[in-house]
Amino acid sequence: MKPIESYWGSRNPLVMILTPVSWCFCLTAWLRRQLYKTGILAVYRAPVPVLIVGNITVGGTGKTPLVIWLVDLLINLGYRPGIVSRGYRGKSDTWPRLVDKHSDPLEVGDEAVLLARRTNRPVAVGPDRPAAVRELIEQADCDIIISDDGLQHYALARDMEIAVIDGERRLGNGLCLPSGPLRERASRLKTVDLIITNGPGLEGEHQMKLSVATAVNLEDAGLNRALEDFIGGPVHAVAGIGNPARFFKTLRQTGLEVIEHPFPDHHTFRFSDISFKDEFPVLMTEKDAVKCSRFAKVSHWFLKVDADLDSNFTKQFTQLLRDIANG
């Protein structure tokens, strides 16, 4: 049977059967937000500004490259940013946890280690976002916080909300889970400060472009190749992310002959998952490489991807920061 996600692009019989459950999910999400909004449930306000990067759909939309780009921008503006994240699938016995580039992704989650490596800024993870923020402020030199995938974590007060949308899939069939991909109703987007689209966007949205900077070898990080260097023979493409098809499409658009190996998001890789009975190179995402570097060979490469946003976004974002600073 096909996974339920494959039905989220239309109003087909299966999703219509599940629609009453979807209504209940939407109502529960709305009521939960109202309980925090009215103060019935406690909300923690940090002593420094908190910026939220998230989405209203499940699956990958490109939040991680955006967070990296925002950290660089904040540093250039004179801030000392820190990052909090869920630490999804991390198996740590204690939370919150501070993360650095040497942390074990099996303990604290793959995205957190990736963010620590790419930004060289303090990262704290844990299911309790306010506790992670407190840990970061107490233990690190931060004067502004970015909460990765934090749109629905309403126990943490926020000064700015940035929603990220997949420009190709958009909001799918527009239904909440499990009939569709939505975590909250589509109207939630009207309340955020900025909307970023990874791909084609609509009026009022800011388009984010992702580009492959280079392919980096997992065994020898000093070895880099242009993606075009792999043209001329098949490559194995491994992806354990929210939208593997986007990764495979990127490779094909460069002219590569791709053998696809999709895995579930945040998959815990073993060597057998990335080892094949031939000598073709193996390409993977940077997030997957974080978990595979322990056992990777010279045939394994990851794509270092950079985000780019237009000057209009930078101006609007900077003005919002000024408004926050001025109260």
Long-range contacts (C-beta under 8 A, 24 or more apart in sequence): 4-178, 5-59, 5-181, 8-172, 8-173, 8-175, 8-179, 8-180, 8-181, 9-169, 9-172, 9-173, 10-173, 11-173, 11-175, 15-173, 15-175, 15-179, 15-180, 16-179, 18-178, 18-179, 19-175, 19-179, 21-178, 21-179, 22-175, 22-176, 22-177, 22-178, 22-179, 22-180, 23-176, 25-176, 25-177, 25-178, 26-176, 26-182, 26-184, 26-185, 29-152, 29-176, 29-183, 29-184, 29-185, 30-184, 30-185, 32-154, 33-154, 33-184, 36-154, 36-155, 37-154, 41-154, 41-155, 42-155, 43-154, 43-155, 43-156, 43-157, 44-130, 44-133, 44-134, 44-155, 44-156, 44-157, 45-157, 46-130, 46-133, 46-134, 46-137, 46-145, 46-156, 46-157, 47-137, 48-137, 48-142, 48-143, 48-144, 48-145, 49-144, 49-145, 49-159, 49-160, 49-321, 49-324, 49-325, 50-133, 50-144, 50-145, 50-147, 50-156, 50-157, 50-158, 50-159, 50-160, 51-144, 51-145, 51-146, 51-147, 51-158, 51-159, 51-160, 51-161, 51-162, 52-146, 52-147, 52-150, 52-151, 52-156, 52-158, 52-160, 52-161, 52-162, 53-146, 53-147, 53-148, 53-149, 53-150, 53-151, 53-162, 53-164, 54-147, 54-148, 54-149, 54-150, 54-151, 54-152, 54-161, 54-162, 54-163, 54-164, 55-149, 55-151, 55-163, 55-164, 55-165, 55-183, 56-151, 56-163, 56-171, 56-182, 56-183, 56-184, 56-185, 56-186, 56-188, 56-189, 57-165, 57-166, 57-169, 57-171, 57-172, 57-181, 57-182, 57-183, 58-177, 58-181, 58-183, 58-242, 59-166, 59-169, 59-181, 59-242, 59-243, 59-265, 60-166, 60-241, 60-242, 60-243, 60-246, 60-265, 61-164, 61-165, 61-166, 61-198, 61-242, 61-243, 62-164, 62-166, 62-196, 62-198, 62-208, 62-210, 62-307, 63-148, 63-149, 63-164, 64-111, 64-114, 64-115, 64-148, 64-287, 65-208, 65-210, 65-305, 65-306, 65-307, 66-162, 66-164, 66-196, 66-208, 66-307, 66-309, 67-115, 67-119, 67-146, 67-148, 68-115, 68-118, 68-119, 68-306, 68-307, 69-306, 69-307, 69-308, 69-309, 70-146, 70-162, 70-317, 71-119, 71-121, 71-146, 72-119, 73-314, 73-317, 74-144, 74-146, 75-121, 77-318, 77-321, 79-143, 79-144, 80-121, 80-141, 80-142, 80-143, 80-144, 81-119, 81-121, 81-142, 81-143, 81-144, 81-145, 81-146, 82-121, 82-122, 82-123, 82-124, 82-136, 82-137, 82-140, 82-142, 82-144, 82-145, 82-146, 83-112, 83-115, 83-116, 83-119, 83-121, 83-122, 83-123, 83-124, 83-136, 83-145, 83-146, 83-147, 83-148, 84-123, 84-124, 84-125, 84-126, 84-129, 84-132, 84-133, 84-136, 84-145, 84-146, 84-147, 84-148, 84-150, 85-109, 85-111, 85-112, 85-115, 85-123, 85-124, 85-125, 85-132, 85-147, 85-148, 85-149, 86-125, 86-126, 86-127, 86-129, 86-148, 86-149, 87-112, 87-125, 87-126, 87-127, 88-266, 89-266, 89-268, 90-125, 95-125, 95-126, 95-127, 95-128, 95-131, 95-132, 96-124, 96-125, 96-126, 96-128, 96-131, 96-132, 96-134, 96-135, 97-124, 97-125, 97-126, 98-122, 98-123, 98-124, 98-135, 98-136, 98-139, 98-140, 99-123, 99-124, 99-125, 105-290, 105-291, 106-268, 106-291, 109-266, 110-266, 110-287, 110-288, 110-290, 110-291, 111-148, 111-287, 113-290, 114-286, 114-287, 114-290, 115-148, 117-290, 118-286, 128-155, 129-153, 129-155, 129-156, 130-155, 130-156, 151-183, 151-184, 151-192, 152-183, 152-184, 159-324, 160-193, 160-194, 160-320, 160-321, 160-324, 161-191, 161-192, 161-193, 161-194, 162-192, 162-193, 162-194, 162-195, 162-196, 163-188, 163-189, 163-192, 163-194, 163-195, 163-196, 164-195, 164-196, 164-197, 164-198, 164-208, 165-189, 165-195, 165-196, 165-197, 165-198, 165-201, 165-205, 166-197, 166-198, 166-199, 166-243, 166-246, 167-197, 167-198, 167-199, 167-200, 167-201, 167-207, 168-199, 168-200, 168-246, 169-243, 193-320, 194-313, 194-316, 194-317, 194-320, 196-309, 196-313, 206-309, 206-310, 206-312, 206-313, 206-316, 207-309, 207-310, 208-307, 208-308, 208-309, 209-307, 209-308, 209-309, 210-250, 210-305, 210-306, 210-307, 210-308, 211-305, 211-306, 211-308, 212-250, 212-254, 212-303, 212-304, 212-305, 213-304, 213-305, 213-306, 214-303, 214-304, 215-283, 215-301, 215-302, 215-303, 215-304, 216-289, 216-301, 216-302, 216-303, 216-304, 217-298, 217-300, 217-301, 218-289, 218-292, 218-293, 218-296, 218-297, 218-300, 218-301, 218-302, 219-296, 219-297, 219-298, 219-300, 220-298, 225-301, 227-251, 227-254, 227-256, 227-303, 228-254, 228-255, 230-256, 230-281, 230-283, 231-255, 231-256, 233-257, 233-280, 234-258, 234-259, 234-280, 235-259, 235-280, 235-281, 235-282, 235-283, 236-261, 236-274, 236-276, 236-280, 236-281, 236-282, 236-283, 237-261, 237-282, 237-283, 237-284, 238-263, 238-269, 238-273, 238-274, 238-282, 238-283, 238-284, 238-285, 238-288, 239-263, 239-284, 239-285, 239-288, 240-264, 240-265, 240-266, 240-267, 240-269, 240-285, 240-287, 240-288, 241-265, 241-285, 241-287, 241-288, 247-285, 247-303, 250-303, 251-283, 256-283, 270-295, 271-295, 274-300
